[in-house]
Amino acid sequence: MRGGTVRDGAPPVEEPPWRPVPLAAAPPVRGRITADVAIVGAGLTGLATAHHLLRRDPGLDVVLLDAAGPAAGASGRGTGLVGPRIGPAIDRARKRFGDETARACYLASEDWVRQTVELAEELGADCGLTTDGQLIVATTGPAEERLAAQAEAYRQLGLAVEPVDRPGRFRAALRHPVAATLDPAALTTALAADLARRGLRRFDHSPVRTLGGGELDCPDGTVRARHTVIAVNGFTRSLRLPVGTVAPLQLHAVATAPLTAADRALIGPEAVIDATTLAPYYRLTPDGRLVMGGGPVRIPPTTDPAAHRRGWDWLARRLPVPAAVTHRWTGQVGMTGDDLPVVGRIDEHTWYAGGCCGHGLALATATGRHLAEALTGEAPPPLPWHRERAPWLPVTGPAAPLLRGYLRFLAHQAGRTR
Ligand SMILES: Cc1cc2nc3c(=O)[nH]c(=O)nc-3n(C[C@H](O)[C@H](O)[C@H](O)COP(=O)(O)OP(=O)(O)OC[C@H]3O[C@@H](n4cnc5c(N)ncnc54)[C@H](O)[C@@H]3O)c2cc1C
């Protein structure tokens, strides 16, 4: 294996290399606005909720507000791996929820990937969609043991996730056949453009400051609706939502210049996720760039200029090819203490969906459908993350150093290559 090296060149662009669809400007909320449903957050979760609501009832008056605009949050800044799995690894999920629920969760997660691919195709979104599967790989002895336990659990549950026969540069690998990759900003903005054509009223630059009794308060006006969906993911703190702890977490990502065809062949078509928490995950774009996420994480407002370099160094040590970093960026996700999101009802008028733990592209599409069904009177089958609160985590207060120390410990573990 050739060690990866970063070639020196021009400084990286501090944004992702994504290609959002240009959108017509939307006004901010001014005066008193009323609607049937108000959605806060124009990421994939909020947009997918609007999409499914209007599909179920095109006559509904739905308004969508965002502090900035569509794809301003994680949905425009992800690395674009659309994969199955949710919550704890499958062997631990069996112990926690029992075989039937663990299996149902996995099958549901595969279904979300299919729904996301269908959505991209239906929109005709120019988002570089690929559907080549996903590898979860072990590069250390302990990770190899964990993958073996997961492989056995998938086998016993009759799920089509199998060890790769000759894992090449990895110690071991599991292949998830139902997985995709795409440009998340292109998909998110394509959905926003489609919804504008379907009559969705969108308000940009409208940060909601408080909510209560069915009324949303923005700097220059208010919105009153029969139902409200809060889809702000990790931005819950300023709204004081009673959803337990959805901790904001700053993730880092980089993209390289297009690789040569020979180097692309060495990486392979599948997206790759290292089995160790916080270790790198990466994939090729259709134009041959390598896009990577992972590395040390931070709890905002703390930032760490060295985090990109460290995350990249870890990957470079594991990569069989050299490459030059051309883009690097950060984004905020919502993390919960048990790795499961929160999709639930806060009060009579209000639903919340978020806490995707950095794994939300496929989940967002499914969550939108779930919320639309719930709001239009259908009772979807309960799954473990259909709940009102996440467990408490010490993001602030005297115990906060414990959480930060734990994240540093995870980063240290993830940085080890054997
Ligand atoms: C660097 C990075 C890499 C990632 N890689 C992947 C990946 O490869 N695969 C994957 O599945 N997931 C990945 N994710 C996670 C994924 O992007 C998210 O889980 C998903 O996009 C969440 O969508 P969302 O709509 O719930 O939240 P967001 O897209 O974060 O949308 C929330 C929106 O709420 C708005 N908002 C916040 N507060 C307010 C307020 N008070 N008033 C009005 N609006 C408000 C924000 O402006 C934002 O637009 C990654 C995330 C990051 C940051």
The ligand as a Tripos MOL2 file, in Angstrom:
@<TRIPOS>MOLECULE
LIG
   53    58     1     0     0
SMALL
NO_CHARGES

@<TRIPOS>ATOM
      1 C1        -19.6980   17.8040    7.4650 C.3       1 LIG1
      2 C2        -20.9290   16.9300    7.4790 C.ar      1 LIG1
      3 C3        -20.9030   15.6890    6.8480 C.ar      1 LIG1
      4 C4        -22.0700   14.8920    6.8370 C.ar      1 LIG1
      5 N1        -22.0490   13.7530    6.0950 N.ar      1 LIG1
      6 C5        -23.1760   13.0060    6.0200 C.ar      1 LIG1
      7 C6        -23.2070   11.8530    5.2000 C.ar      1 LIG1
      8 O1        -22.2550   11.5480    4.4770 O.2       1 LIG1
      9 N2        -24.3390   11.0930    5.2070 N.ar      1 LIG1
     10 C7        -25.4330   11.4150    5.9720 C.ar      1 LIG1
     11 O2        -26.4340   10.6750    5.9630 O.2       1 LIG1
     12 N3        -25.4440   12.5320    6.7280 N.ar      1 LIG1
     13 C8        -24.3510   13.3240    6.7550 C.ar      1 LIG1
     14 N4        -24.3490   14.4520    7.4980 N.ar      1 LIG1
     15 C9        -25.5450   14.7530    8.2930 C.3       1 LIG1
     16 C10       -26.6890   15.2350    7.4320 C.3       1 LIG1
     17 O3        -26.2310   16.2730    6.6060 O.3       1 LIG1
     18 C11       -27.8090   15.7170    8.3540 C.3       1 LIG1
     19 O4        -28.1780   14.6560    9.2310 O.3       1 LIG1
     20 C12       -29.0590   16.1520    7.6140 C.3       1 LIG1
     21 O5        -28.7350   16.9910    6.5550 O.3       1 LIG1
     22 C13       -29.9890   16.8380    8.5960 C.3       1 LIG1
     23 O6        -30.9990   17.5150    7.8800 O.3       1 LIG1
     24 P1        -31.9970   18.4550    8.6630 P.3       1 LIG1
     25 O7        -32.9380   19.0060    7.6820 O.co2     1 LIG1
     26 O8        -32.5910   17.6930    9.8090 O.co2     1 LIG1
     27 O9        -31.0970   19.5690    9.3130 O.3       1 LIG1
     28 P2        -30.2840   20.8640    8.6060 P.3       1 LIG1
     29 O10       -29.9750   20.5330    7.2230 O.co2     1 LIG1
     30 O11       -29.2310   21.1870    9.5570 O.co2     1 LIG1
     31 O12       -31.4290   21.9380    8.5880 O.3       1 LIG1
     32 C14       -31.8000   22.6820    9.7230 C.3       1 LIG1
     33 C15       -32.2050   24.0660    9.2410 C.3       1 LIG1
     34 O13       -32.8020   24.7560   10.3330 O.3       1 LIG1
     35 C16       -32.4700   26.1460   10.1960 C.3       1 LIG1
     36 N5        -32.6340   26.7700   11.5240 N.ar      1 LIG1
     37 C17       -31.9400   26.5280   12.6350 C.ar      1 LIG1
     38 N6        -32.4180   27.2500   13.6780 N.ar      1 LIG1
     39 C18       -33.4510   27.9780   13.1710 C.ar      1 LIG1
     40 C19       -34.3670   28.9190   13.7460 C.ar      1 LIG1
     41 N7        -34.3140   29.2660   15.0400 N.pl3     1 LIG1
     42 N8        -35.3000   29.4760   12.9370 N.ar      1 LIG1
     43 C20       -35.3710   29.1490   11.6130 C.ar      1 LIG1
     44 N9        -34.5380   28.2510   11.0380 N.ar      1 LIG1
     45 C21       -33.5890   27.6710   11.7980 C.ar      1 LIG1
     46 C22       -31.0240   26.1250    9.7080 C.3       1 LIG1
     47 O14       -30.6910   27.3480    9.0510 O.3       1 LIG1
     48 C23       -31.0310   24.9320    8.7590 C.3       1 LIG1
     49 O15       -31.2420   25.3140    7.4140 O.3       1 LIG1
     50 C24       -23.2420   15.3030    7.5080 C.ar      1 LIG1
     51 C25       -23.2680   16.5530    8.1270 C.ar      1 LIG1
     52 C26       -22.1320   17.3710    8.1040 C.ar      1 LIG1
     53 C27       -22.2040   18.7160    8.7420 C.3       1 LIG1
@<TRIPOS>BOND
     1     1     2 1
     2     2     3 ar
     3     2    52 ar
     4     3     4 ar
     5     4     5 ar
     6     4    50 ar
     7     5     6 ar
     8     6     7 ar
     9     6    13 1
    10     7     8 2
    11     7     9 ar
    12     9    10 ar
    13    10    11 2
    14    10    12 ar
    15    12    13 ar
    16    13    14 ar
    17    14    15 1
    18    14    50 ar
    19    15    16 1
    20    16    17 1
    21    16    18 1
    22    18    19 1
    23    18    20 1
    24    20    21 1
    25    20    22 1
    26    22    23 1
    27    23    24 1
    28    24    25 2
    29    24    26 1
    30    24    27 1
    31    27    28 1
    32    28    29 2
    33    28    30 1
    34    28    31 1
    35    31    32 1
    36    32    33 1
    37    33    34 1
    38    33    48 1
    39    34    35 1
    40    35    36 1
    41    35    46 1
    42    36    37 ar
    43    36    45 ar
    44    37    38 ar
    45    38    39 ar
    46    39    40 ar
    47    39    45 ar
    48    40    41 1
    49    40    42 ar
    50    42    43 ar
    51    43    44 ar
    52    44    45 ar
    53    46    47 1
    54    46    48 1
    55    48    49 1
    56    50    51 ar
    57    51    52 ar
    58    52    53 1
@<TRIPOS>SUBSTRUCTURE
     1 LIG1         1 GROUP 0 **** ****
